[in-house]
Amino acid sequence: MNYYQPQIECMPKDEMKKHQSELLIRQVRHVWDNVSYYKDKMIKANVKPDDITSIDDLYKLPFVTKDDLREAYPYGLLGVPIKDAVRIQSTSGTTGTRVVAFYTQHDIDLWDDCCARALAAAGSTKEDVVQVSYGYGLFTGGPGMNGGSHKLGSLTLPMSSGFTERQLQFMCDLSATVLCCTPSYAEYLAETIEESGLRNKIKLKAGIFGAEAWSNEMRRRIEEKLGIKAYDIYGLTEITGPGVSFECSEQTGMHINEDHFAAEIINPDTGEVLPIGSKGEIVFTCLTKQAFPLLRYRTRDICILSHNDCSCGRTLKKMSRLMGRSDDMLIIKGVNVFPSQIETVLIEYGLSANYQLVIDRKNHTDTLEVKVELNPDMFSDTVRAVETRERELREKIKNILGIDAKVTLVAPKAITRSEGKAVRIIDNREI
């Protein structure tokens, strides 16, 4: 059985708008009655529940940011009595202090449903063997996809991340057909499979990869090495975890589960709501979550929303693949630098996405080093050829950023592979 829900996923747009309006009105009242922290924010914004009569009134509500989550830690944004909450999940802390999200059993059931939809959109059925190689525990990746696989009815391999030799043994012995993990770990597994001569024993047909940004070039490499179709999935702990949105076979953006999450695009500098099709920061409102019902949560993720017809038949809005973050900007020598700018230069030059940016401060001056792996076919280059490539890249990066950067080309696999989120930036100025 394919876990496809046309009554929701193919709902006419006007019906979905009406459905979202009903959910929002109920959710705002729930928050007003049960979350004093957010009620105070609404009072300061001069907004009351009666002011929200449809989804079109969403803009009237105040934003919630990660700073609010830290300030309200641990229980300040809890929307139900503790006795009704059955689980917590937590962020990785890669962008600052951890934050904690709460779930009722109802919240978990709905989360499982969202992840099951993502698996089904990737072609999974109860006949599949789903290998979940996201981390378990506090990280949402493992529990989310594990629950979705169970809801779908698939045989689930709860591998977690790491222990690569064991991953490959189970993948071969149990004929796993769907792999769920971070894209960087998928690439690591693909390299290990190739080295171990196991390619002919792998039965994978699809992969669902998320929790970190990845390029289309990286997608193509993973698909080629594993012989699969690679699907993107999006989520964040603060909202629920993976399954907020997911790719279908068309792969022209990720469908948002609009019966649970309302999405807006705003100008990250002014907070102004932008029309659909505009590039900006995506903001999510939880329409059905009981224990941690965030309204207008600023994700800091940059993307574009669209509502065009999709060949898969789903009418859910789509969000584009992430185009960076409004808060991952690095200021180096007084210049605004986005890592995605550098990655674009490296990929256009024909290099891999395995790189690191090392920022330091020497004699009161910032320095930037870009370490990137040579492709295997470049590794036979002479020293002079490597030096030439480094000079060319240094010039290209300077033309894009306006500042000088040291470029160091290293041997294939010289940069440590990640079994979780890839570590792209090492900022020694913070130490």
C-alpha positions, 0 to 999 in steps of 0.5 A, a space after each residue: 500500500 502506498 501511503 498517498 493521501 489525495 484528500 489532503 495532498 490534492 485538496 483544491 487550493 481554495 479548500 486548503 485555504 479554508 481548512 488552514 483558516 479554521 486551524 489557525 483560528 483554533 490554534 491562536 486561541 489555544 496559544 492565547 489560553 495556554 502559552 503566557 509567553 506568547 500571549 504577552 507578545 500578542 498583547 505587546 503587538 496589540 493583537 487578540 484572538 478575535 483579530 484572527 479570522 482567516 489565514 490572511 490575518 497571519 501577518 498580524 501575529 508577532 514573530 517567534 525567533 530562536 532567541 525567544 526559544 532560548 529565553 523561554 527555555 525550558 517550559 515557557 512555550 509549552 502549550 499543554 500540561 507536562 503530564 500531557 507531553 510524552 517526548 522532547 527533541 532538541 536541536 543540535 546546537 550547531 548555531 548556538 544554545 540548544 533549544 527543546 521542543 515538546 510533543 504530545 502523542 497526538 503531535 507524534 502521530 501527525 509527525 509520523 503521518 508527515 514523514 510517511 507522506 515524504 516516503 510515499 512521494 519517493 516511491 516507498 511502499 510497505 514492500 520496501 526496506 527503509 534504512 534510517 541512518 539519521 541520528 536517533 536520540 534528541 536529534 529529530 532525523 532518526 525518530 521522524 523517519 523511523 515513525 514515518 516508515 512504521 506508518 507506511 508499513 515498511 520494514 524499518 532498519 533503525 541504524 542511526 548514524 555511524 558504525 559504517 561497516 555495520 551499516 553496509 552489512 545490514 544494507 546488503 544482508 537485508 536488501 535495504 531499498 530506501 536510505 534516509 540520512 544526511 547527504 554528507 553521510 550518504 556520500 560517505 557511504 557511497 565512497 565506502 561502498 565503492 572502495 569495498 567493492 559492494 556496489 553490486 550487492 546494494 539494492 537501494 532505489 531511493 534516498 531521502 536526504 536532509 538536515 543540511 544544505 546540499 547542492 544539485 551537483 552533490 545530488 547527481 554524484 550521490 545518485 550516480 554512485 548509489 544508483 538511486 534517485 535522491 530526494 530532498 526533505 526539510 524540517 526543523 526541530 522547532 517546528 516538528 522535525 523532518 517532514 515539514 516539506 518533501 520532494 516528489 518525483 518531479 523534484 522541482 521543490 518540496 511540497 509543504 504539508 499545508 494541513 499542518 504548517 502555514 508558510 510565508 516568505 518575508 524580507 529578512 531585514 524588514 519582516 515584510 511579507 513578500 508575494 509568492 515567487 519572491 526570494 526571502 526568509 521562510 516563516 512557519 506557523 504550526 497549525 496542529 501541534 499541541 505541545 509546542 505550537 509556534 506561530 510565525 517562527 522565523 527559520 532564517 532559511 532563504 528560499 522561494 515559495 511557489 504554487 504551480 501545478 505539479 505533475 504528481 497531482 499534489 496541490 500543496 505549495 512548494 518551497 525551493 531548495 534552500 538558498 542559504 540562511 539569513 544568519 550564516 553570513 560571515 563578516 570577514 575584513 568587514 565584508 559580508 561573506 556567504 559560504 554558498 558563494 564560495 561553494 558555487 565557485 568551487 563547483 563551477 570549477 569542477 571541484 567536489 563539495 567537500 570543503 572547509 572554510 577556516 577563518 582566523 585572526 592574526 595581528 588583528 586582521 581576519 584571514 580566510 583559508 578555503 580548503 577543498 579536495 581535488 577530484 581523483 582525476 586531478 590528483 595526478 596533477 604536478 605540483 605546478 599544476 596544483 599551484 596554478 589551480 590554487 591561483 585561479 581559484 583564489 582570483 575567482 573567489 576574490 572577484 566574487 567576495 572582494 577579499 583575498 582568500 588562501 586556497 589550499 587544494 588537498 588530496 581526495 578524502 583528506 577532509 574528514 567525512 561527517 557521519 552527521 552534519 558536515 562541518 563546513 566552517 571553522 571560525 577560530 576567531 570565536 575561540 
